[in-house]
Amino acid sequence: MQLADWRSKFETLGVGVAAMSYDPIEILSAFAASQQIRYPLLSDSAHTHVEAFRIRNEEYPPGDSAYGIPHPGILLIDPNGVVLLAFAEPDYRKRPELTDVYTRVAAVVNASADPNVAGGE
């Protein structure tokens, strides 16, 4: 639940927080209620986004109950669906350090807001 603690920090940058899982909506809803999660939990039970972002854990073949599970990670996606930053861990027991994620996200957000930086608006 570390992400919940960082949610407001990311929101001050104008960055929304959501989590994605291959679990069905019913399981995510129950989990969100039991853990009092206040950010969206998105279901990708058909593995559509996991495949599109190429983050599927290849360790699990089709037919395995864990097939479609992504590598643990964080994506910063702009409103047009472009991935600006990606953080991934090969081991499902590890998660990216949110201090590092926040620092890099802030740099991207601040650079895109600065009209003197190439690519800024």
C-alpha positions as CSV (number, residue, x, y, z in Angstrom):
1,M,0.0,0.0,0.0
2,Q,3.0,2.2,-0.3
3,L,1.5,3.9,-3.4
4,A,-1.4,5.2,-1.4
5,D,1.1,7.1,0.8
6,W,2.6,8.7,-2.2
7,R,-0.6,9.5,-4.1
8,S,-1.0,13.1,-2.8
9,K,2.7,13.8,-3.7
10,F,2.2,12.7,-7.3
11,E,-1.1,14.6,-7.5
12,T,0.7,17.8,-6.6
13,L,2.7,17.3,-9.8
14,G,-0.6,16.9,-11.7
15,V,0.0,13.1,-12.0
16,G,-2.9,10.7,-11.3
17,V,-2.3,7.4,-9.6
18,A,-4.0,4.1,-10.6
19,A,-3.0,0.4,-10.3
20,M,-3.5,-2.3,-12.9
21,S,-3.9,-6.0,-12.3
22,Y,-4.9,-9.0,-14.3
23,D,-7.5,-9.8,-11.6
24,P,-11.2,-9.5,-12.5
25,I,-13.2,-6.4,-11.4
26,E,-15.0,-8.3,-8.6
27,I,-11.7,-9.3,-6.9
28,L,-10.3,-5.8,-7.3
29,S,-13.4,-4.2,-5.8
30,A,-13.3,-6.5,-2.8
31,F,-9.6,-5.9,-2.3
32,A,-10.0,-2.1,-2.6
33,A,-12.8,-2.1,0.0
34,S,-10.9,-4.4,2.4
35,Q,-7.7,-2.3,2.1
36,Q,-9.5,1.1,1.9
37,I,-7.7,1.9,-1.4
38,R,-8.8,5.4,-2.6
39,Y,-7.2,5.3,-6.1
40,P,-8.5,3.4,-9.2
41,L,-7.7,-0.3,-9.5
42,L,-7.9,-1.2,-13.2
43,S,-8.7,-4.7,-14.4
44,D,-6.7,-6.0,-17.4
45,S,-8.0,-9.6,-17.2
46,A,-7.7,-9.9,-21.0
47,H,-4.0,-8.9,-20.8
48,T,-4.6,-6.2,-23.4
49,H,-2.5,-3.4,-21.7
50,V,0.1,-5.8,-20.4
51,E,0.7,-7.0,-24.0
52,A,0.5,-3.4,-25.5
53,F,3.1,-2.1,-23.0
54,R,5.2,-5.3,-23.3
55,I,5.4,-5.9,-19.6
56,R,4.0,-9.5,-19.4
57,N,6.1,-11.7,-17.2
58,E,7.2,-14.4,-19.7
59,E,8.0,-16.8,-16.9
60,Y,4.3,-18.0,-17.1
61,P,3.2,-19.8,-20.3
62,P,-0.3,-19.7,-21.7
63,G,-2.5,-22.0,-19.7
64,D,-0.7,-21.3,-16.4
65,S,-2.9,-19.6,-13.8
66,A,-0.5,-16.7,-13.6
67,Y,-0.3,-16.2,-17.4
68,G,-0.7,-12.5,-18.1
69,I,0.7,-11.2,-14.9
70,P,2.9,-8.2,-15.5
71,H,6.4,-7.5,-14.2
72,P,6.0,-5.2,-11.1
73,G,6.4,-1.7,-12.3
74,I,5.2,1.8,-12.7
75,L,4.4,3.6,-16.0
76,L,4.1,7.4,-16.5
77,I,1.7,7.7,-19.4
78,D,0.7,11.0,-21.0
79,P,-2.9,11.8,-22.0
80,N,-2.2,10.5,-25.5
81,G,-1.1,7.1,-24.2
82,V,2.6,7.7,-24.7
83,V,4.8,6.1,-22.1
84,L,7.1,8.8,-20.8
85,L,8.8,6.7,-18.1
86,A,8.8,3.0,-17.2
87,F,10.1,1.4,-14.0
88,A,10.1,-2.4,-13.9
89,E,11.4,-5.1,-11.7
90,P,12.0,-8.7,-12.9
91,D,11.2,-10.2,-9.5
92,Y,7.6,-10.0,-8.4
93,R,8.6,-9.7,-4.8
94,K,10.3,-6.3,-5.5
95,R,8.8,-2.9,-6.3
96,P,10.4,0.2,-7.7
97,E,11.5,2.6,-5.0
98,L,8.9,5.4,-5.0
99,T,11.5,8.0,-3.9
100,D,13.3,7.4,-7.2
101,V,10.1,7.2,-9.2
102,Y,8.9,10.5,-7.8
103,T,12.2,12.3,-8.5
104,R,12.2,11.1,-12.1
105,V,8.5,11.9,-12.6
106,A,8.9,15.4,-11.2
107,A,11.8,16.0,-13.6
108,V,9.7,14.9,-16.6
109,V,6.7,17.0,-15.5
110,N,8.8,20.0,-14.7
111,A,10.7,19.8,-18.0
112,S,7.4,19.5,-20.0
113,A,6.0,22.5,-18.2
114,D,9.1,24.7,-19.0
115,P,8.7,26.5,-22.3
116,N,12.5,26.9,-22.5
117,V,13.1,23.1,-22.6
118,A,12.9,21.3,-25.9
119,G,9.5,19.5,-26.1
120,G,7.9,21.8,-23.5
121,E,4.7,23.6,-24.2
